[in-house]
Amino acid sequence: MVLVRALAIAGAATSMVGGLPAAAQQQPTARATATLPPYRINPGDELEVYVWGEERLQRGVRVLPDGTFSFPLAGRIDAAGKLPGEIEAAISRGLASQFREQVPQVTVSIRTPSGFQFSVIGKVRAPGSFTPGRYLNVLEALFIAGGPTDFANTNDIIILRKQGSGLTPIRVRLSDAIKGNPSARDLTGLPELQSGDTVIVP
């Protein structure tokens, strides 16, 4: 019963879609939409670039580990941490010298957001690594991993975050939220995950 109430809070569903809990496929809840930023490009993401009217410049590209990719006539584009619209502007600037008149419209979309990954290990029902394709907080991540097991200590969850050459632990208390009795502070203060985070549920 506790798990069912918690799933409702996280916006998850018990049905499976594409091998993952349906929560992994759904759009953010109204609360998450208000607090989580739009998705920014990560190394490893695959992008689709269209230059309208120029078939030779329409292609898929993968962002390299250094956060860049090369595009014909525009050169090397710095993509990591950027929004698709910012990359569109960068490509347009790179192409400007190749066109006598206005540069054709450039459209960048995220074909495969595989660069944003996190892992959940410990006492959850489906531990593993996940690529949700959007930002999410630690509570949503917990239920993408199937939710806590019966004997999990959800008041001592740790997020291990890579910072420089070391790891920084971030402790999180989720018991009240999981039991269905969260305060406003419990929900608004939930840490947002970053690419490379590992969530440990003891």
C-alpha positions as semicolon CSV with decimal commas, in nm:
position;residue;x (nm);y (nm);z (nm)
1;M;0,000;0,000;0,000
2;V;0,289;0,236;0,079
3;L;0,444;0,171;-0,260
4;V;0,115;0,239;-0,442
5;R;0,076;0,577;-0,272
6;A;0,435;0,665;-0,355
7;L;0,391;0,575;-0,718
8;A;0,102;0,820;-0,737
9;I;0,321;1,100;-0,601
10;A;0,601;1,032;-0,845
11;G;0,358;1,025;-1,139
12;A;0,455;0,667;-1,216
13;A;0,241;0,383;-1,340
14;T;0,261;0,011;-1,280
15;S;0,232;-0,078;-1,649
16;M;0,551;-0,125;-1,853
17;V;0,629;0,067;-2,174
18;G;0,929;-0,029;-2,385
19;G;1,082;-0,235;-2,104
20;L;1,077;0,049;-1,847
21;P;0,811;0,167;-1,604
22;A;0,568;0,397;-1,780
23;A;0,696;0,686;-1,564
24;A;1,016;0,673;-1,768
25;Q;0,815;0,739;-2,085
26;Q;0,578;1,006;-1,954
27;Q;0,625;1,380;-1,969
28;P;0,711;1,556;-1,642
29;T;0,425;1,624;-1,401
30;A;0,302;1,980;-1,356
31;R;0,527;2,017;-1,051
32;A;0,833;1,886;-1,235
33;T;0,764;2,107;-1,534
34;A;0,764;2,413;-1,310
35;T;1,092;2,333;-1,138
36;L;1,309;2,135;-1,381
37;P;1,494;2,317;-1,663
38;P;1,467;2,229;-2,034
39;Y;1,697;1,955;-2,156
40;R;2,048;2,067;-2,250
41;I;2,278;1,875;-2,478
42;N;2,519;1,622;-2,325
43;P;2,820;1,445;-2,476
44;G;2,693;1,126;-2,636
45;D;2,359;1,273;-2,748
46;E;2,262;1,214;-3,110
47;L;2,121;1,520;-3,288
48;E;1,929;1,569;-3,612
49;V;2,025;1,882;-3,806
50;Y;1,817;2,022;-4,094
51;V;1,916;2,316;-4,310
52;W;1,598;2,383;-4,503
53;G;1,636;2,362;-4,879
54;E;1,990;2,219;-4,850
55;E;1,965;1,840;-4,859
56;R;2,344;1,802;-4,851
57;L;2,344;1,965;-4,505
58;Q;2,074;1,747;-4,349
59;R;2,224;1,479;-4,128
60;G;2,249;1,316;-3,789
61;V;2,548;1,395;-3,570
62;R;2,670;1,262;-3,237
63;V;2,815;1,493;-2,975
64;L;3,172;1,387;-2,899
65;P;3,308;1,330;-2,546
66;D;3,461;1,680;-2,553
67;G;3,112;1,826;-2,606
68;T;3,157;1,928;-2,971
69;F;3,067;1,804;-3,318
70;S;3,175;1,901;-3,668
71;F;2,926;2,025;-3,925
72;P;2,997;2,080;-4,297
73;L;3,083;2,442;-4,388
74;A;3,019;2,556;-4,029
75;G;3,318;2,388;-3,865
76;R;3,332;2,267;-3,507
77;I;3,026;2,343;-3,294
78;D;3,041;2,360;-2,915
79;A;2,725;2,176;-2,804
80;A;2,761;2,055;-2,443
81;G;2,530;2,237;-2,205
82;K;2,350;2,418;-2,488
83;L;1,984;2,423;-2,582
84;P;1,890;2,312;-2,936
85;G;1,806;2,673;-3,024
86;E;2,155;2,785;-2,925
87;I;2,310;2,522;-3,150
88;E;2,084;2,633;-3,436
89;A;2,218;2,987;-3,394
90;A;2,580;2,864;-3,385
91;I;2,538;2,665;-3,707
92;S;2,367;2,960;-3,877
93;R;2,662;3,185;-3,785
94;G;2,904;2,927;-3,921
95;L;2,715;2,905;-4,250
96;A;2,673;3,280;-4,297
97;S;2,981;3,318;-4,519
98;Q;2,856;3,042;-4,752
99;F;2,537;3,219;-4,859
100;R;2,505;3,551;-5,041
101;E;2,163;3,612;-4,898
102;Q;1,999;3,504;-4,573
103;V;2,109;3,168;-4,432
104;P;1,833;2,904;-4,466
105;Q;1,652;2,813;-4,148
106;V;1,844;2,566;-3,932
107;T;1,656;2,321;-3,711
108;V;1,822;2,105;-3,446
109;S;1,636;1,827;-3,266
110;I;1,750;1,563;-3,021
111;R;1,722;1,225;-3,192
112;T;1,863;1,015;-2,907
113;P;1,930;1,180;-2,567
114;S;2,164;0,900;-2,463
115;G;2,419;1,137;-2,311
116;F;2,210;1,204;-1,999
117;Q;2,248;0,889;-1,790
118;F;2,223;0,802;-1,424
119;S;2,230;0,483;-1,220
120;V;2,023;0,357;-0,927
121;I;2,166;0,080;-0,711
122;G;2,086;-0,081;-0,378
123;K;1,745;-0,174;-0,243
124;V;1,524;-0,094;-0,541
125;R;1,319;-0,336;-0,748
126;A;1,488;-0,269;-1,084
127;P;1,840;-0,131;-1,032
128;G;2,037;-0,025;-1,336
129;S;2,143;0,262;-1,561
130;F;1,880;0,480;-1,725
131;T;1,860;0,737;-2,006
132;P;1,525;0,912;-1,947
133;G;1,564;1,180;-2,212
134;R;1,464;1,457;-1,972
135;Y;1,573;1,596;-1,641
136;L;1,413;1,452;-1,331
137;N;1,447;1,465;-0,956
138;V;1,564;1,191;-0,722
139;L;1,209;1,078;-0,636
140;E;1,121;1,027;-1,002
141;A;1,449;0,843;-1,053
142;L;1,369;0,610;-0,765
143;F;1,045;0,499;-0,927
144;I;1,197;0,465;-1,274
145;A;1,408;0,203;-1,095
146;G;1,093;0,026;-0,979
147;G;1,061;0,189;-0,637
148;P;1,222;0,090;-0,305
149;T;1,208;-0,262;-0,171
150;D;1,029;-0,334;0,157
151;F;1,342;-0,298;0,370
152;A;1,499;0,003;0,199
153;N;1,608;0,293;0,419
154;T;1,460;0,583;0,222
155;N;1,570;0,836;0,484
156;D;1,937;0,782;0,403
157;I;1,951;0,783;0,022
158;I;2,279;0,907;-0,120
159;I;2,343;1,067;-0,457
160;L;2,708;1,030;-0,562
161;R;2,798;1,313;-0,798
162;K;3,118;1,345;-0,999
163;Q;3,281;1,681;-0,940
164;G;3,626;1,722;-1,088
165;S;3,834;1,419;-0,999
166;G;3,627;1,329;-0,693
167;L;3,279;1,222;-0,583
168;T;3,049;1,437;-0,372
169;P;2,778;1,262;-0,164
170;I;2,436;1,428;-0,135
171;R;2,208;1,281;0,132
172;V;1,833;1,277;0,073
173;R;1,537;1,191;0,300
174;L;1,237;1,056;0,108
175;S;1,037;0,858;0,365
176;D;0,761;1,116;0,411
177;A;0,720;1,167;0,036
178;I;0,708;0,793;-0,027
179;K;0,450;0,737;0,247
180;G;0,219;0,990;0,085
181;N;0,260;1,261;0,348
182;P;0,509;1,504;0,197
183;S;0,536;1,866;0,301
184;A;0,582;2,139;0,040
185;R;0,946;2,158;0,145
186;D;0,992;1,784;0,091
187;L;0,888;1,815;-0,273
188;T;1,034;2,150;-0,377
189;G;1,371;2,068;-0,224
190;L;1,422;1,738;-0,407
191;P;1,763;1,733;-0,579
192;E;1,762;1,732;-0,956
193;L;1,983;1,461;-1,100
194;Q;2,280;1,539;-1,323
195;S;2,430;1,318;-1,589
196;G;2,663;1,061;-1,431
197;D;2,492;1,061;-1,090
198;T;2,458;0,736;-0,898
199;V;2,166;0,703;-0,656
200;I;2,232;0,459;-0,371
201;V;1,935;0,323;-0,174
202;P;2,061;0,143;0,140
